[in-house]
Structures are given as C-alpha cells and as structure tokens.
Amino acid sequence: PPRGVAELRFPLKEGAYAVLQGGGSVVLNPFHRWFPSDKYALDLVRINASGNRARGIAPARLTDYASFHVSVYSPCTGMCEEVRGNVPDNVPGDTDPQHRTGNYVLLRCGALRVLLAHLARGSVVVSPGEEVDVGQFIGRIGNSGNTSEPHLHVSAMTAGPGDSWPNAEAVPLTFDGHFLTIND
C-alpha cells in the first residue's frame, strides 16, 4: 500500500465481496481519477453462491444483483457530515451523471472524511451532525448516481479546514490491514 493509509473497518458484513474497481494506479483504478478525492476509491460488490455479481448476464432487475439492498455499516467512529437520500435508483445499465455519487453519507472521522456512495433511495438512516460509531448501520447499497449496477463506493480523503470535498486529497485506505485492489 502507499504511505499514509487510513485503517477502516470493512463496511459490509454477511457474505463474500469483491473489488470491482480500486487500487493505487490508473491501470488498476481508471474510473476513479476524475476527482482528487477518489484516487484510491474502491467499488465493492457482493458475490453470490455461484461466485457471480448477479443472476444471469446483465439482468434488468435490481433485485437480481447480489449487492442490491445489502446493509452498509460505518467503517469508522465520527460524525455524519453530509447526507443525500432521495435520488432514485437507476434501472440496471442506466446511469445518472447529474448526481455523480447518488445517495451518499459523508463521515468525518478525525482528520479523515469517508464517503459511502450509491446507496439505495430512502435507506439512509443517519443525519448531518449525528455521531456515528464504527459498525453502526447507516443505509443499504443501491444503484443511485453515476453507476450502472448496484455496488458500494468507498473513498477516504483529507478533512482539513481548507479541504473541500470532492477536491480534497485522497487517502489510501485499508480494511483489517489489507490494501485492496481490483479483483481482490
């Protein structure tokens, strides 16, 4: 892993998961280079019993994706800084570039901000200013924003006084000491 990693708790519990996008280079993580805060971002998907992300190839129903409506938990202790929860979930294959992150929770955990994005419409249960504990339920994976299939986007960034999201400096993150990359 790069230097200066943020150690977080994995935000998903039951099941097996894979990294759809993620890593420390443009080769491993090409879709997360649009904003400085996303340089080390991860897109996490649940894998079903057959080892696939969904039932069938490119299914048309959100419920056919193993990740859809999976519970998301806070990866750190801190304060909920921002929330959006009313963006509709996209039909699989469609995207909403006008709402890049879709429904999201932005947490401030010490000198770090952590973004959890593409949550399901109406599933977010925390509010700005609310204290959150590591492992606390915060919402469910959806398909909102600029995404074509259900997954959880996780990124960490600096949270200094002059750091405005999404242009804050990205911070590499680890879960249980593991720096994850695409296909992990």
C-alpha positions as CSV (number, residue, x, y, z in Angstrom):
1,P,0.0,0.0,0.0
2,P,1.0,3.6,-0.4
3,R,2.2,5.6,2.6
4,G,-0.2,7.3,5.0
5,V,-3.1,4.8,4.8
6,A,-6.3,5.1,6.8
7,E,-7.3,1.9,8.6
8,L,-11.0,1.4,8.4
9,R,-13.4,-1.4,9.3
10,F,-14.9,-3.2,6.3
11,P,-18.4,-1.6,5.9
12,L,-20.2,-4.8,4.8
13,K,-20.9,-7.9,6.9
14,E,-22.6,-11.0,5.7
15,G,-21.4,-12.7,2.5
16,A,-18.4,-12.6,0.2
17,Y,-17.3,-9.4,-1.6
18,A,-15.0,-8.4,-4.4
19,V,-13.4,-5.2,-5.6
20,L,-14.9,-4.2,-8.9
21,Q,-12.7,-1.1,-9.2
22,G,-9.9,0.0,-7.0
23,G,-6.2,0.3,-6.4
24,G,-3.3,2.8,-6.3
25,S,-2.7,3.3,-10.0
26,V,-4.5,4.5,-13.1
27,V,-4.2,1.0,-14.6
28,L,-5.9,-0.7,-11.6
29,N,-8.4,2.1,-10.9
30,P,-9.1,4.1,-14.1
31,F,-12.6,5.2,-13.3
32,H,-11.7,6.9,-10.0
33,R,-9.4,9.5,-11.5
34,W,-12.0,12.2,-12.2
35,F,-11.8,13.8,-8.8
36,P,-8.7,14.1,-6.5
37,S,-10.7,12.6,-3.5
38,D,-11.4,9.4,-5.5
39,K,-7.8,8.4,-6.4
40,Y,-7.8,5.4,-4.0
41,A,-11.6,4.7,-4.1
42,L,-13.0,1.2,-4.1
43,D,-16.2,-0.1,-5.6
44,L,-17.3,-3.2,-3.7
45,V,-19.8,-5.8,-4.9
46,R,-21.3,-8.8,-3.2
47,I,-20.7,-12.2,-4.8
48,N,-23.5,-14.8,-4.8
49,A,-23.1,-18.5,-4.1
50,S,-22.1,-19.1,-7.7
51,G,-19.3,-16.6,-7.5
52,N,-21.1,-14.0,-9.6
53,R,-22.3,-10.5,-9.0
54,A,-25.8,-11.2,-10.3
55,R,-28.2,-13.9,-11.5
56,G,-27.7,-14.0,-15.3
57,I,-25.7,-11.7,-17.6
58,A,-26.7,-8.1,-17.2
59,P,-30.1,-8.7,-15.6
60,A,-32.7,-6.0,-15.9
61,R,-34.0,-6.2,-12.3
62,L,-32.0,-4.6,-9.4
63,T,-33.1,-7.5,-7.2
64,D,-31.1,-9.9,-9.4
65,Y,-27.8,-8.2,-8.2
66,A,-26.3,-9.8,-5.1
67,S,-25.3,-6.3,-3.8
68,F,-28.7,-4.6,-4.0
69,H,-30.1,-3.7,-0.6
70,V,-27.2,-5.1,1.3
71,S,-26.7,-3.4,4.7
72,V,-23.9,-0.8,4.9
73,Y,-22.1,-0.1,8.3
74,S,-19.9,2.8,9.3
75,P,-16.3,2.0,8.8
76,C,-15.1,4.4,11.5
77,T,-16.3,6.4,14.5
78,G,-17.0,10.0,13.9
79,M,-19.7,12.4,12.8
80,C,-22.1,12.4,9.8
81,E,-21.2,15.5,7.9
82,E,-23.4,15.3,4.8
83,V,-26.2,13.0,3.5
84,R,-28.3,12.7,0.4
85,G,-31.0,10.0,0.3
86,N,-33.7,11.0,-2.3
87,V,-32.0,10.2,-5.6
88,P,-33.9,7.4,-7.4
89,D,-32.1,4.1,-8.1
90,N,-31.2,3.6,-11.8
91,V,-32.5,0.8,-13.9
92,P,-29.5,-1.6,-14.4
93,G,-27.4,-0.3,-17.3
94,D,-28.6,3.3,-17.0
95,T,-26.5,6.0,-15.2
96,D,-27.3,9.4,-13.7
97,P,-24.2,11.6,-14.3
98,Q,-26.1,14.6,-12.9
99,H,-25.9,13.0,-9.4
100,R,-22.4,11.5,-9.5
101,T,-22.5,10.0,-6.0
102,G,-26.2,9.3,-6.0
103,N,-27.4,8.8,-2.4
104,Y,-24.4,9.0,0.0
105,V,-23.1,9.5,3.5
106,L,-20.0,11.6,4.2
107,L,-18.5,10.9,7.5
108,R,-15.8,12.9,9.4
109,C,-13.6,10.6,11.4
110,G,-10.9,12.7,13.0
111,A,-8.6,14.1,10.2
112,L,-10.3,12.0,7.6
113,R,-13.5,12.1,5.6
114,V,-15.0,8.8,4.4
115,L,-17.6,8.7,1.5
116,L,-20.0,5.8,1.2
117,A,-21.9,6.3,-2.1
118,H,-24.5,4.8,-4.5
119,L,-26.9,4.0,-1.6
120,A,-30.5,3.0,-2.1
121,R,-33.1,5.7,-2.2
122,G,-34.7,6.1,1.2
123,S,-32.3,3.8,3.0
124,V,-30.0,6.3,4.8
125,V,-30.8,6.4,8.5
126,V,-28.2,8.9,9.7
127,S,-28.4,12.7,9.7
128,P,-25.8,15.6,9.4
129,G,-24.4,16.3,12.8
130,E,-25.2,12.9,14.2
131,E,-22.4,11.0,15.9
132,V,-21.8,7.5,14.5
133,D,-19.9,4.5,15.9
134,V,-17.9,2.1,13.9
135,G,-20.1,-0.8,12.9
136,Q,-23.3,1.3,13.1
137,F,-25.9,0.7,10.3
138,I,-26.1,3.7,8.0
139,G,-28.1,2.5,4.9
140,R,-28.3,0.0,2.1
141,I,-26.5,-0.5,-1.2
142,G,-28.5,0.9,-4.1
143,N,-27.9,1.9,-7.7
144,S,-28.2,5.7,-7.5
145,G,-26.0,8.2,-9.2
146,N,-23.4,7.6,-12.0
147,T,-23.4,3.8,-11.8
148,S,-24.9,1.1,-13.9
149,E,-25.1,-1.7,-11.3
150,P,-25.5,-1.9,-7.5
151,H,-22.3,-1.5,-5.6
152,L,-20.8,0.4,-2.7
153,H,-18.3,3.2,-3.5
154,V,-15.9,3.9,-0.6
155,S,-13.3,6.6,-0.6
156,A,-11.2,8.4,2.1
157,M,-9.8,11.9,1.9
158,T,-8.3,14.6,4.0
159,A,-10.6,16.7,6.2
160,G,-8.5,19.8,7.0
161,P,-10.1,23.2,7.3
162,G,-9.3,24.1,3.6
163,D,-10.2,20.7,2.1
164,S,-13.4,20.9,0.2
165,W,-14.9,17.6,-1.0
166,P,-14.7,16.3,-3.7
167,N,-11.4,18.1,-4.3
168,A,-9.7,17.1,-1.1
169,E,-6.6,14.9,-1.3
170,A,-7.3,11.2,-1.5
171,V,-6.1,9.0,1.4
172,P,-5.3,5.3,0.7
173,L,-7.5,3.0,2.8
174,T,-7.1,-0.4,4.3
175,F,-9.5,-2.8,5.8
176,D,-8.1,-5.0,8.6
177,G,-4.6,-4.1,7.3
178,H,-5.3,-5.1,3.7
179,F,-4.9,-2.6,0.9
180,L,-7.4,-3.9,-1.7
181,T,-7.2,-3.6,-5.5
182,I,-9.4,-4.6,-8.4
183,N,-10.4,-8.3,-8.3
184,D,-9.5,-8.8,-4.6
